[in-house]
């Protein structure tokens, strides 16, 4: 039994364009073509696509996915075992991501040294204390929370203005990369994701790659973060997540 590219896209939750791209780079070429030249995928193709999507979800760049799947020394069961281990590690890390919620941690103490007038001048109509009580209840005992508090307590209005401008520059770079068609796992996007991580480490709390991945998941799992990030450009939260995962895999 074979399936059209549209059917496969529907099964897998990906776009037809993505399948065309996978075919174009030799990552997933359909086993057959119709008389009209249309792509037809069989069950083996679907199995390979499932493996590709598993690895992509885990942050592997496409070239590494191809190398893994085309390695004749690795059987399919070994792929599943490896993916299970990686997913288990991701789940364990996500259970600890309360210690790594960037935006919420910033909200607790951001602007502590500012008057109401200065706070409005720096943050506009965004209230940095909007989720302060929720943040303290959920993550107040974490090391990252305490570190963020210590740093924020020392910041002046000029410090917050600098941080705001640095973050805006990083966001502008990500938006430009999206608009130029740079893939999330391109060097350009990964370098911007690395800059994003370093800004967190410099201005708020030490953010390693595992913590950064947890933040990436939060950006798309919590609609409040997604809405805030997507205000710069629709789809930016998901794009940033993919770039962060690819960057973390690059440095693994």
C-alpha positions in Angstrom: 0.0 0.0 0.0 1.3 3.4 -0.9 0.4 7.0 0.2 0.5 10.4 -1.5 2.7 13.2 -0.1 -0.4 14.9 1.2 -1.6 11.9 3.1 1.8 11.4 4.6 2.0 15.0 5.6 -1.4 14.6 7.3 -0.3 11.4 9.1 2.9 12.9 10.4 1.8 16.4 11.2 4.4 18.0 8.9 4.0 20.1 5.8 4.2 18.9 2.2 7.1 21.4 1.8 9.0 19.6 4.5 8.6 16.3 2.8 9.7 17.8 -0.5 12.8 19.2 1.3 13.6 15.8 2.8 13.3 14.2 -0.6 15.5 17.0 -2.1 18.4 16.4 0.3 18.1 12.6 0.1 16.9 12.2 3.7 13.6 10.6 2.8 13.0 9.7 -0.8 9.7 8.0 -1.7 9.9 4.5 -2.8 7.8 5.0 -5.9 6.2 7.5 -8.2 2.8 7.5 -9.8 2.4 7.4 -13.6 2.0 11.2 -13.3 5.3 11.5 -11.5 3.8 12.1 -8.0 5.6 10.9 -4.9 4.2 7.6 -3.4 5.3 6.5 0.1 5.2 2.9 1.4 5.2 1.6 5.0 9.0 1.5 5.1 9.1 5.1 4.1 6.7 5.9 7.0 8.9 4.0 9.4 11.9 6.1 8.3 9.9 9.3 8.6 9.0 8.4 12.1 12.6 7.9 13.0 13.5 11.3 11.4 10.9 13.1 13.4 11.9 11.4 16.6 15.5 12.6 16.1 14.4 16.1 15.0 12.2 16.4 18.2 15.4 15.6 20.1 17.2 18.4 18.5 19.5 16.6 16.0 20.4 18.5 12.8 19.3 16.9 9.5 22.8 15.9 8.4 23.3 14.0 11.7 19.9 12.3 11.4 20.9 11.1 7.9 24.2 9.8 9.1 22.5 8.0 12.0 19.8 6.4 9.9 22.1 5.4 7.0 24.7 3.8 9.3 24.6 0.1 8.2 26.0 -0.9 11.6 22.9 0.2 13.5 19.7 -1.8 13.4 16.3 -0.1 13.8 15.8 -1.5 17.3 19.0 0.3 18.4 17.5 3.6 17.1 14.5 3.0 19.2 16.5 2.2 22.3 18.6 5.3 21.8 15.6 7.5 21.3 13.9 6.1 24.4 17.0 6.9 26.5 17.1 10.5 25.1 13.4 11.0 25.6 13.6 9.7 29.2 16.4 12.2 29.8 14.3 15.0 28.3 11.4 14.1 30.5 13.5 14.1 33.6 14.9 17.5 32.7 11.5 18.9 32.0 10.4 17.9 35.5 13.1 20.2 36.8 12.5 23.1 34.4 10.8 25.1 37.2 14.3 26.1 38.0 14.8 27.5 34.5 11.8 29.5 33.5 13.5 32.6 32.2 10.6 35.0 31.7 9.0 34.1 35.0 12.2 34.5 36.9 12.8 37.9 35.4 9.3 38.9 36.4 9.8 38.3 40.1 12.5 41.0 40.6 12.7 42.9 37.4 12.6 46.6 38.1 13.0 46.2 41.9 15.0 49.4 42.1 12.7 51.4 39.8 10.0 53.9 40.7 6.6 53.3 38.9 7.6 56.1 36.5 10.9 54.5 35.7 9.3 51.0 35.4 6.9 52.3 32.8 9.7 54.1 30.9 11.7 50.9 30.6 9.0 48.3 30.1 6.0 50.2 28.7 2.7 48.5 29.4 4.4 45.2 30.4 4.1 44.6 34.1 7.3 42.7 35.2 5.6 41.7 38.5 2.5 40.3 36.8 3.3 36.7 37.7 5.5 37.4 40.8 3.3 35.4 43.3 3.0 32.4 41.0 6.7 32.4 40.3 7.6 32.5 44.0 5.2 29.7 44.9 6.4 27.4 42.1 10.2 28.1 41.9 11.2 30.2 44.9 13.5 27.5 46.2 15.5 26.9 43.0 19.1 28.0 42.7 18.4 29.8 39.4 15.6 31.8 41.0 17.9 32.9 43.9 20.7 33.8 41.5 18.3 35.8 39.4 17.0 37.6 42.5 20.5 38.5 43.6 21.5 40.0 40.3 18.2 41.8 39.7 18.4 43.4 43.1 21.6 45.2 42.1 20.3 46.4 38.7 19.5 50.1 38.0 17.3 51.6 35.4 20.3 51.8 33.0 21.0 48.1 33.5 17.5 47.1 32.7 17.5 49.4 29.6 20.7 47.7 28.4 19.2 44.3 29.0 16.1 45.2 27.2 18.1 46.5 24.2 20.3 43.4 24.1 17.2 41.1 24.1 15.6 43.2 21.4 18.7 42.9 19.2 18.7 39.1 19.6 15.0 39.0 18.8 15.5 41.2 15.7 18.2 38.9 14.5 15.9 35.8 14.9 13.1 37.5 13.0 15.5 38.5 10.2 16.7 34.9 10.0 13.1 33.6 9.8 12.2 36.2 7.1 15.4 35.3 5.1 14.3 31.6 5.1 17.2 30.4 7.3 16.4 27.0 8.7 16.2 26.8 12.5 19.2 24.4 12.4 21.3 26.6 10.2 24.5 28.0 11.6 23.0 31.5 11.5 20.0 30.5 13.6 22.0 28.3 16.0 24.5 31.2 16.6 21.5 33.4 17.5 20.3 30.7 19.9 23.7 30.6 21.5 23.6 34.4 21.8 20.2 34.0 23.5 21.6 31.5 26.0 24.6 33.8 26.8 22.4 36.8 27.4 20.5 34.8 30.0 23.7 33.6 31.6 25.2 37.1 31.7 22.1 39.0 32.8 20.0 36.6 34.9 21.4 33.2 35.9 23.8 30.5 34.7 22.1 28.8 31.8 23.7 25.6 30.5 22.5 23.8 27.3 20.1 21.5 29.2 18.5 24.4 31.0 18.2 26.2 27.7 16.4 23.3 26.1 13.9 23.3 29.0 13.3 27.0 28.3 12.7 26.2 24.7 10.0 23.7 25.6 8.4 26.2 27.9 8.3 28.8 25.1 5.8 26.6 23.1 4.2 24.7 26.0 2.9 27.8 27.9 0.7 30.0 25.7 1.7 33.1 27.8 5.4 32.7 26.6 4.3 31.8 23.1 2.1 34.9 22.8 4.8 37.2 24.2 7.5 35.8 21.8 5.3 35.7 18.8 4.4 39.3 19.3 7.7 40.0 17.3 6.7 37.7 14.5 4.1 34.8 14.4 5.8 31.5 14.7 8.9 32.9 16.4 8.5 30.9 19.6 8.5 27.6 17.6 11.4 28.8 15.5 13.5 29.8 18.5 12.7 26.4 20.2 14.0 24.5 17.1 17.1 26.7 17.0 17.8 26.2 20.7 17.5 22.4 20.3 19.8 22.3 17.3 22.3 24.5 19.1 22.3 22.3 22.2 22.8 19.2 20.0 25.7 21.0 18.2 27.4 21.5 21.5 26.6 18.0 22.9 
